[in-house]
Amino acid sequence: MAGPAFRAAAVRVRVPATSANLGPGFDTFGLALGLYDDIVVRVADAGLHVDIAGEGADTLARDERHLVVRSMRAAFDRLGGQPRGLEVVCANRIPHGRGLGSSSAAICAGIMAARAVTVGGTEALDQAATLALASELEGHPDNVAACLLGGFTIAWTDSFDGDAAVHAAGAGAHAVTVAPHRDVVPVVFIPADPVLTEVARGLLPATVPHADAAANVARAALFVEAISRRPELLPPATEDRLHQDYRTPAMPQSAALVAGLRAEGIAAVISGAGPTVLALTDESTADKVLSFAGEGWAAHRLALDTEGAAILPLTQQ
């Protein structure tokens, strides 16, 4: 059986940063943010060439270990075969190890690029299959769902017990999108030092009190209403008892910043596994919130991304 055909022209993929959990929605909620990585990929006659600019330029591998390349390889396998060679150019703006979905962005960019350079790739690896593969590579669907689809996403899997067989089969991941309210303005506080996701996740207990789980269910349900229709409810809707307090030892400054912002009535949470802090504000409070950034923090007001991962013309800025 013949393998797939590949396009000669280069393709460009843009993928957004994402914030997951958003307080109570552990491993479920995701929000796409207006901060982007771009990759340009071209099928070559032979070999592999990887160039990196921006975040990770001094630390990331430039060979088959690169996450974009690994994700492309996984997608090409699903599409029926590997190209003879690849040229990959990455322009990275999403900080690494800060809880803004840099690994999900790399995974989604790689899969989208592989689909785009393969003739019939978009049809052969449709949106559901793309989400399933991205979730399998990332290990959970919250960030990849928001990265692929944009906006506010609710993701889930068919397994209630983390069944490895479900994820290994590349199945069981689903997501829906909900349009965020137009008045919601995200502000991120990014610290200088990263925290490994594995470290932050390792601090979580195997079990939690039933009352805490029930409280999070209520807040998560409220969050959907708050983010989409009633943003004035975001402060109570972002309360969490499942993960943030347990992770405090790994990011005490982030926890203190969240507490300080929340004391002022601002909906602030740990972004993903941290240590970035996300505040969900509006036009009237965004500038005040930015002033909370002290020494060692880079504060940015971001737009909400509503498109998700996209194939763009090579010349578009």
Wavefront OBJ file of the C-alpha trace (Angstrom):
o trace
v 0.000 0.000 0.000
v 1.407 3.354 -1.050
v 2.166 5.919 1.616
v 0.740 9.428 1.709
v 1.681 12.194 -0.697
v 3.152 15.411 0.667
v 2.875 19.010 -0.471
v 6.019 20.784 -1.624
v 4.995 24.191 -0.293
v 5.797 25.259 3.271
v 2.950 25.679 5.761
v 2.670 27.987 8.752
v 0.804 27.098 11.935
v -0.063 29.529 14.746
v -1.069 28.143 18.160
v -2.245 30.076 21.236
v -1.123 29.929 24.838
v -3.675 28.399 27.173
v -4.587 28.495 30.832
v -6.093 25.350 32.310
v -8.084 24.555 35.462
v -9.228 28.194 35.899
v -9.732 27.487 39.573
v -12.250 24.676 40.065
v -12.082 22.977 36.636
v -9.114 20.691 37.315
v -8.002 18.864 34.120
v -11.268 19.997 32.493
v -11.403 23.748 31.810
v -9.170 25.572 29.362
v -8.973 29.135 28.050
v -7.102 30.202 24.912
v -5.076 33.404 25.245
v -3.742 35.889 22.707
v -0.081 34.899 22.971
v 1.216 32.715 20.148
v 3.881 30.347 18.908
v 4.381 30.044 15.154
v 5.994 27.202 13.252
v 6.814 26.913 9.567
v 7.242 23.402 8.182
v 8.409 22.204 4.785
v 8.842 18.651 3.547
v 12.447 18.215 2.366
v 14.258 15.615 0.298
v 16.102 14.176 3.291
v 17.138 14.746 6.912
v 15.771 16.937 9.662
v 16.565 20.607 10.257
v 15.109 22.439 13.260
v 15.577 26.145 13.926
v 14.258 27.865 17.078
v 13.894 31.550 17.913
v 12.524 33.038 21.115
v 11.549 30.966 24.153
v 13.673 27.842 24.508
v 16.149 28.838 21.796
v 19.085 28.098 24.105
v 17.725 24.932 25.719
v 15.456 22.978 23.382
v 16.717 20.047 21.323
v 17.066 20.538 17.583
v 16.582 16.904 16.640
v 13.976 14.149 16.896
v 13.570 14.901 20.622
v 11.934 18.264 19.917
v 8.272 18.073 20.950
v 6.997 19.611 17.728
v 8.928 17.007 15.749
v 7.766 14.135 17.971
v 4.175 15.289 17.563
v 4.570 15.524 13.803
v 6.010 12.010 13.713
v 3.048 10.675 15.690
v 0.625 12.405 13.323
v 2.445 11.146 10.213
v 2.197 7.609 11.600
v -1.575 8.051 11.885
v -1.636 9.451 8.340
v 0.137 6.441 6.883
v 3.824 7.264 6.592
v 6.749 9.617 7.185
v 8.176 12.153 4.725
v 11.799 11.735 3.616
v 12.889 14.957 5.285
v 11.608 17.914 7.274
v 12.528 21.533 7.821
v 10.963 23.056 10.948
v 11.292 26.689 12.025
v 9.819 27.660 15.419
v 9.138 31.191 16.648
v 8.283 30.708 20.330
v 6.599 33.387 22.437
v 4.833 31.229 25.040
v 7.012 30.939 28.187
v 8.098 27.429 29.069
v 7.356 25.804 32.419
v 5.041 28.610 33.541
v 1.589 27.039 33.258
v 0.641 28.656 29.949
v 0.422 25.519 27.842
v 3.746 25.617 25.999
v 3.875 21.827 25.633
v 0.270 21.684 24.421
v 1.055 24.412 21.901
v 4.019 22.417 20.580
v 1.934 19.239 20.334
v -0.955 20.934 18.572
v 1.385 22.802 16.219
v 3.119 19.571 15.234
v -0.108 17.693 14.549
v -1.644 20.587 12.623
v 1.501 20.976 10.520
v 1.637 17.265 9.699
v -1.990 17.371 8.584
v -1.385 20.459 6.470
v 1.641 19.128 4.543
v -0.038 15.779 3.878
v -2.367 15.583 0.897
v -5.782 14.751 2.347
v -4.400 15.064 5.852
v -7.201 17.226 7.230
v -9.804 14.697 6.131
v -7.799 11.670 7.259
v -7.085 13.170 10.704
v -10.218 15.150 11.465
v -10.864 17.408 14.448
v -11.944 14.577 16.748
v -8.913 12.466 15.837
v -6.615 15.468 16.229
v -7.940 16.144 19.732
v -7.601 12.460 20.633
v -3.987 12.314 19.458
v -3.049 15.614 21.123
v -4.645 14.447 24.372
v -2.778 11.157 24.180
v 0.564 12.925 23.706
v -0.106 15.508 26.437
v -1.708 13.080 28.893
v -4.889 15.093 29.466
v -7.161 17.150 27.200
v -7.682 20.496 28.956
v -4.885 22.595 27.427
v -4.856 20.904 24.020
v -8.615 21.360 23.653
v -8.358 25.099 24.242
v -5.297 25.343 21.993
v -6.993 23.551 19.113
v -10.477 25.041 19.423
v -9.942 28.476 20.992
v -12.176 30.260 23.471
v -13.269 28.589 26.696
v -13.362 24.812 26.467
v -14.732 22.022 28.611
v -12.871 18.768 27.992
v -13.407 15.271 29.275
v -12.435 11.667 28.606
v -14.468 8.475 28.479
v -12.451 7.049 31.367
v -13.287 7.953 34.956
v -10.245 6.208 36.428
v -7.398 7.399 34.217
v -7.483 4.128 32.264
v -4.160 4.111 30.419
v -5.582 1.841 27.726
v -8.114 4.495 26.724
v -5.392 7.103 26.221
v -2.973 4.665 24.594
v -5.612 3.891 21.989
v -5.874 7.599 21.160
v -9.559 7.619 22.010
v -11.809 8.919 24.695
v -11.032 12.665 24.578
v -13.834 15.132 23.878
v -14.370 18.882 24.184
v -16.988 21.548 23.696
v -16.458 25.282 23.339
v -18.306 28.058 25.127
v -17.867 31.660 23.979
v -16.362 33.790 26.766
v -18.183 36.998 27.651
v -16.839 39.934 25.640
v -16.088 41.904 28.809
v -13.611 39.358 30.225
v -10.019 40.628 30.114
v -7.238 38.182 31.077
v -4.150 39.471 32.881
v -1.224 37.116 33.449
v 1.562 37.471 36.003
v 4.566 35.451 34.867
v 7.429 34.834 37.320
v 11.031 34.525 36.253
v 11.480 30.932 37.411
v 9.564 27.907 36.095
v 7.953 25.067 38.022
v 7.925 21.639 36.424
v 4.427 20.285 35.875
v 5.578 16.932 37.253
v 6.618 18.597 40.512
v 3.339 20.484 40.883
v 1.249 17.434 40.043
v 3.272 15.306 42.427
v 2.096 17.439 45.359
v -1.540 16.481 44.832
v -3.060 13.945 47.225
v -4.493 10.660 46.006
v -7.843 11.462 47.639
v -9.649 14.619 48.779
v -12.506 15.154 51.248
v -15.968 14.681 49.793
v -16.936 18.188 50.899
v -14.069 19.678 48.888
v -15.045 17.703 45.796
v -18.664 18.822 46.161
v -17.588 22.439 46.573
v -15.563 22.270 43.360
v -18.453 20.736 41.439
v -20.638 23.678 42.464
v -17.989 26.256 41.582
v -17.221 24.592 38.254
v -20.882 24.673 37.290
v -21.063 28.317 38.307
v -17.917 29.116 36.335
v -19.553 28.153 33.028
v -22.319 30.700 33.677
v -19.843 33.309 34.916
v -17.336 33.118 32.046
v -20.017 33.133 29.367
v -22.858 35.312 30.666
v -22.285 36.819 34.111
v -18.623 37.749 34.635
v -19.482 39.519 37.893
v -19.756 36.004 39.358
v -16.168 35.085 38.458
v -14.706 35.733 41.951
v -16.831 33.065 43.676
v -16.797 30.866 40.558
v -12.988 30.594 40.607
v -12.714 29.253 44.157
v -10.865 25.940 44.332
v -10.247 23.222 46.901
v -8.764 20.460 44.757
v -5.307 21.559 43.699
v -4.134 25.122 44.379
v -3.550 24.905 48.127
v -1.722 21.597 47.779
v 0.687 23.148 45.271
v 1.570 26.141 47.457
v 4.911 24.675 48.644
v 6.159 24.662 45.031
v 5.073 28.263 44.340
v 4.552 30.260 47.552
v 4.924 33.634 45.813
v 2.233 32.687 43.297
v -0.095 31.563 46.079
v 0.495 34.834 47.922
v -0.264 36.856 44.796
v -3.495 34.917 44.212
v -4.519 35.544 47.822
v -3.740 39.263 47.551
v -5.709 39.676 44.337
v -8.672 37.713 45.646
v -8.721 39.822 48.813
v -9.408 42.763 46.481
v -12.332 40.945 44.877
v -10.411 39.950 41.757
v -10.929 36.501 40.202
v -7.348 35.210 40.388
v -6.137 31.619 40.000
v -3.002 29.603 39.416
v -2.685 29.101 35.669
v -2.521 25.389 34.971
v 0.174 23.805 37.116
v 1.689 27.254 37.750
v 3.548 29.278 38.627
v 1.876 31.928 36.425
v -1.107 33.669 38.002
v -4.147 34.433 35.857
v -6.594 37.198 36.774
v -9.904 37.457 34.939
v -10.762 41.157 34.932
v -12.675 43.704 32.862
v -11.848 47.034 31.228
v -12.515 49.012 34.422
v -10.107 46.972 36.582
v -7.420 45.685 34.210
v -5.010 48.589 34.793
v -5.443 48.340 38.569
v -4.755 44.619 38.423
v -1.581 45.157 36.394
v -0.261 47.338 39.225
v -0.147 44.299 41.514
v 2.950 43.068 39.682
v 5.917 43.419 41.995
v 9.585 42.729 41.476
v 10.200 39.437 39.731
v 6.871 39.412 37.893
v 6.092 40.254 34.277
v 2.447 41.311 33.979
v 0.635 41.324 30.645
v -2.891 42.082 29.599
v -3.851 39.581 26.900
v -6.718 39.184 24.496
v -8.937 36.129 24.468
v -8.176 33.884 21.505
v -11.361 32.623 19.870
v -9.945 30.767 16.848
v -7.489 28.265 18.275
v -4.779 26.628 16.192
v -4.776 27.973 12.646
v -3.011 27.609 9.330
v -1.898 31.067 8.214
v -0.346 32.520 5.067
v 3.421 32.657 5.307
v 3.377 36.432 4.897
v 0.757 37.264 7.584
v 2.089 39.007 10.690
l 1 2 3 4 5 6 7 8 9 10 11 12 13 14 15 16 17 18 19 20 21 22 23 24 25 26 27 28 29 30 31 32 33 34 35 36 37 38 39 40 41 42 43 44 45 46 47 48 49 50 51 52 53 54 55 56 57 58 59 60 61 62 63 64 65 66 67 68 69 70 71 72 73 74 75 76 77 78 79 80 81 82 83 84 85 86 87 88 89 90 91 92 93 94 95 96 97 98 99 100 101 102 103 104 105 106 107 108 109 110 111 112 113 114 115 116 117 118 119 120 121 122 123 124 125 126 127 128 129 130 131 132 133 134 135 136 137 138 139 140 141 142 143 144 145 146 147 148 149 150 151 152 153 154 155 156 157 158 159 160 161 162 163 164 165 166 167 168 169 170 171 172 173 174 175 176 177 178 179 180 181 182 183 184 185 186 187 188 189 190 191 192 193 194 195 196 197 198 199 200 201 202 203 204 205 206 207 208 209 210 211 212 213 214 215 216 217 218 219 220 221 222 223 224 225 226 227 228 229 230 231 232 233 234 235 236 237 238 239 240 241 242 243 244 245 246 247 248 249 250 251 252 253 254 255 256 257 258 259 260 261 262 263 264 265 266 267 268 269 270 271 272 273 274 275 276 277 278 279 280 281 282 283 284 285 286 287 288 289 290 291 292 293 294 295 296 297 298 299 300 301 302 303 304 305 306 307 308 309 310 311 312 313 314 315 316 317
